[in-house]
Amino acid sequence: MPNYKNIVKQIAKTRIIFLFKRAHNIFPENRDLANRYVYLARKYSARAKIKIPTKWKQRVCHKCKKFLYPGINCRTRLQSKKGKGSHVSLTCLSCGNTTRYFIKLKNNNC
C-alpha cells in the first residue's frame, strides 16, 4: 500500500510546477491571472508542506508576493564586488523591493 502523504506531495509538486509555467506563459497578456497562479502555487506548497523549487521561488517578490517577469515588472542587475562578492539584484517594479542572490565562486587552488 503506497504512502498517502508521498502521493499528496508528488501531486502538489507537479501542480506547483505547472502553475508557475502557466504564470510565466500568460504574464505578458494577463498579469492578474499570473499572480493568481502564483498565489495558488504558494497555497499548494504550504498545504502539502513542500518547498517551491528554487528556480521558481526566485521569480516571486518576497514583499508583495507577485510574479516577477524580468524586463516587464522586474529589473535584473549583476553586480561584481571584490570584497563583498558578486550578486544578482532583482528589483520588483511594483513595490520597489530589492532581493540579492549571491553567486558562489569555486576555488581552484591546485
Residue frames relative to the residue before (quaternion, step in Angstrom):
aa qw qx qy qz dx dy dz
M 1.0000 0.0000 0.0000 0.0000 0.00 0.00 0.00
P 0.3885 -0.7395 0.4961 0.2369 3.63 -0.67 1.05
N 0.5450 -0.6211 0.4643 0.3188 3.49 -1.22 0.64
Y 0.4855 -0.7008 0.4526 0.2614 3.60 -0.74 1.12
K 0.6684 0.5199 -0.3084 0.4333 3.60 0.89 -0.91
N 0.6466 0.5192 -0.3227 0.4563 3.59 1.00 -0.78
I 0.6366 0.5190 -0.3246 0.4690 3.58 1.03 -0.76
V 0.6487 0.5140 -0.3116 0.4668 3.58 0.95 -0.89
K 0.6663 0.5006 -0.3050 0.4609 3.60 0.92 -0.87
Q 0.6518 0.5111 -0.3197 0.4601 3.59 0.97 -0.78
I 0.6476 0.5031 -0.3136 0.4787 3.59 0.98 -0.84
A 0.6564 0.5128 -0.3105 0.4580 3.59 0.92 -0.91
K 0.6521 0.5191 -0.3237 0.4478 3.60 0.93 -0.83
T 0.6638 0.4867 -0.3123 0.4743 3.60 0.92 -0.83
R 0.6502 0.5082 -0.3225 0.4635 3.60 1.01 -0.73
I 0.6268 0.5380 -0.3334 0.4545 3.58 1.01 -0.80
I 0.6722 0.4856 -0.2955 0.4743 3.58 0.86 -0.95
F 0.6408 0.5248 -0.3206 0.4596 3.59 0.98 -0.85
L 0.6766 0.4977 -0.2969 0.4542 3.60 0.89 -0.92
F 0.6541 0.4969 -0.3217 0.4709 3.60 0.98 -0.74
K 0.6357 0.5125 -0.3334 0.4712 3.60 0.99 -0.73
R 0.6480 0.5056 -0.3136 0.4755 3.59 1.00 -0.82
A 0.6323 0.5267 -0.3306 0.4620 3.59 1.01 -0.81
H 0.6494 0.5195 -0.3142 0.4580 3.57 0.97 -0.84
N 0.7021 0.4772 -0.2723 0.4530 3.59 0.92 -0.91
I 0.7597 0.4058 -0.2134 0.4610 3.59 0.93 -0.84
F 0.4542 0.7378 -0.4298 0.2543 3.62 1.19 -0.36
P 0.6720 0.4984 -0.3444 0.4259 3.68 0.77 -0.80
E 0.7108 0.4374 -0.2632 0.4838 3.63 1.08 -0.63
N 0.8233 0.0342 0.0489 0.5645 3.59 0.86 -0.95
R 0.2270 -0.8182 0.5168 0.1093 3.59 -0.09 1.29
D 0.6354 0.5471 -0.3389 0.4268 3.59 0.99 -0.78
L 0.6596 0.4989 -0.3049 0.4723 3.57 0.98 -0.83
A 0.6288 0.5265 -0.3309 0.4668 3.59 1.02 -0.77
N 0.6644 0.4879 -0.3043 0.4774 3.60 0.96 -0.81
R 0.6097 0.5332 -0.3446 0.4746 3.60 1.13 -0.61
Y 0.6296 0.5274 -0.3330 0.4632 3.59 1.00 -0.78
V 0.6498 0.5053 -0.3123 0.4742 3.58 0.99 -0.84
Y 0.6208 0.5400 -0.3326 0.4609 3.59 1.01 -0.81
L 0.6788 0.4847 -0.2906 0.4688 3.59 0.90 -0.93
A 0.6384 0.5263 -0.3293 0.4551 3.59 0.99 -0.81
R 0.6547 0.5012 -0.3120 0.4720 3.59 0.98 -0.80
K 0.6265 0.5268 -0.3296 0.4705 3.60 1.09 -0.70
Y 0.6273 0.5208 -0.3295 0.4762 3.60 1.00 -0.82
S 0.6543 0.5269 -0.3070 0.4473 3.56 0.94 -0.91
A 0.6858 0.4752 -0.2876 0.4703 3.58 0.90 -0.89
R 0.6641 0.5227 -0.3047 0.4391 3.57 0.96 -0.87
A 0.7503 0.3771 -0.2048 0.5028 3.58 0.94 -0.91
K 0.3515 -0.7626 0.4690 0.2737 3.59 1.33 -0.14
I 0.4844 0.6090 -0.4782 0.4072 3.55 0.78 1.09
K 0.5074 -0.6503 0.4780 0.3019 3.55 -1.22 0.52
I 0.4459 -0.6296 0.5606 0.3009 3.52 -1.20 0.63
P 0.5403 -0.6265 0.4376 0.3523 3.63 -0.90 0.83
T 0.6157 -0.6031 0.3718 0.3450 3.58 -1.01 0.89
K 0.5997 0.5840 -0.3529 0.4180 3.57 1.00 -0.82
W 0.7528 0.3736 -0.1998 0.5039 3.57 0.93 -0.89
K 0.5930 0.5833 -0.3697 0.4140 3.59 1.07 -0.61
Q 0.6569 0.5067 -0.3013 0.4700 3.57 1.09 -0.70
R 0.6462 0.5206 -0.3170 0.4593 3.60 1.23 -0.22
V 0.6330 0.4696 -0.3360 0.5157 3.59 1.29 0.30
C 0.4552 -0.6738 0.5094 0.2816 3.57 -0.91 0.94
H 0.4394 -0.7224 0.4746 0.2447 3.57 -0.86 0.97
K 0.6940 0.4681 -0.2785 0.4709 3.58 1.18 -0.43
C 0.8204 0.2304 -0.1106 0.5115 3.59 0.62 -1.10
K 0.3850 -0.7773 0.4234 0.2612 3.60 1.36 -0.04
K 0.4418 0.6750 -0.4726 0.3547 3.59 1.12 0.61
F 0.5824 -0.5808 0.4456 0.3535 3.54 -1.27 0.50
L 0.2501 -0.7720 0.5699 0.1287 3.58 -0.89 0.96
Y 0.0534 -0.7789 0.6246 -0.0158 3.52 -0.78 1.12
P 0.3843 -0.7637 0.4602 0.2393 3.61 -0.25 1.21
G 0.7851 0.2982 -0.2517 0.4809 3.51 -0.92 1.01
I 0.7277 0.3717 -0.2366 0.5257 3.59 1.17 -0.42
N 0.8161 -0.0309 0.0322 0.5762 3.61 0.66 -1.03
C 0.7023 0.3814 -0.2446 0.5491 3.56 1.26 0.40
R 0.2074 -0.7570 0.6084 0.1174 3.57 -0.97 0.89
T 0.1445 -0.7960 0.5860 0.0447 3.58 -0.82 1.03
R 0.0139 0.7917 -0.6089 0.0486 3.55 -0.84 1.03
L 0.2397 -0.7317 0.6216 0.1440 3.54 -1.13 0.76
Q 0.0374 -0.8114 0.5830 -0.0205 3.56 -0.67 1.11
S 0.1385 -0.7929 0.5925 0.0319 3.51 -0.92 1.02
K 0.0735 0.7840 -0.6096 0.0913 3.56 -0.69 1.12
K 0.5024 -0.6898 0.4328 0.2906 3.56 -0.83 0.98
G 0.7604 0.4072 -0.2290 0.4511 3.59 0.63 -1.06
K 0.7599 0.3964 -0.2000 0.4748 3.57 0.94 -0.91
G 0.5033 -0.6437 0.4348 0.3785 3.58 1.11 -0.53
S 0.5413 -0.6306 0.4578 0.3159 3.53 -1.22 0.50
H 0.0454 0.7963 -0.6026 0.0284 3.54 -1.16 0.62
V 0.3821 -0.6648 0.5911 0.2503 3.50 -1.36 0.39
S 0.1683 -0.7829 0.5940 0.0777 3.57 -0.84 1.02
L 0.1013 -0.7661 0.6334 0.0408 3.55 -0.87 1.04
T 0.0833 -0.7935 0.6024 0.0207 3.57 -0.72 1.07
C 0.3291 -0.7248 0.5773 0.1820 3.55 -0.76 1.10
L 0.3166 -0.7705 0.5252 0.1740 3.58 -0.73 1.04
S 0.5600 0.5890 -0.3944 0.4287 3.61 1.27 -0.07
C 0.8259 0.1659 -0.0573 0.5358 3.57 0.82 -1.01
G 0.4890 -0.6937 0.4116 0.3320 3.61 1.24 -0.24
N 0.4379 0.7012 -0.4575 0.3274 3.60 1.24 0.13
T 0.1879 -0.7716 0.6004 0.0942 3.57 -1.02 0.88
T 0.0884 -0.7766 0.6234 0.0193 3.54 -0.92 1.01
R 0.1781 -0.7923 0.5781 0.0798 3.56 -0.92 0.93
Y 0.1195 -0.7570 0.6402 0.0535 3.53 -1.02 0.91
F 0.2787 -0.7934 0.5209 0.1468 3.57 -0.44 1.21
I 0.3506 -0.7272 0.5628 0.1777 3.51 -1.13 0.82
K 0.2578 -0.7667 0.5715 0.1380 3.55 -0.72 1.09
L 0.2459 -0.7749 0.5703 0.1174 3.52 -0.84 1.03
K 0.4105 -0.6886 0.5400 0.2561 3.55 -1.10 0.72
N 0.3243 -0.7270 0.5698 0.2039 3.57 -0.96 0.85
N 0.1175 -0.7898 0.6009 0.0353 3.54 -0.77 1.08
N 0.2045 0.7803 -0.5558 0.2011 3.57 0.66 1.12
C 0.0301 0.8220 -0.5652 0.0628 3.55 -0.10 1.28
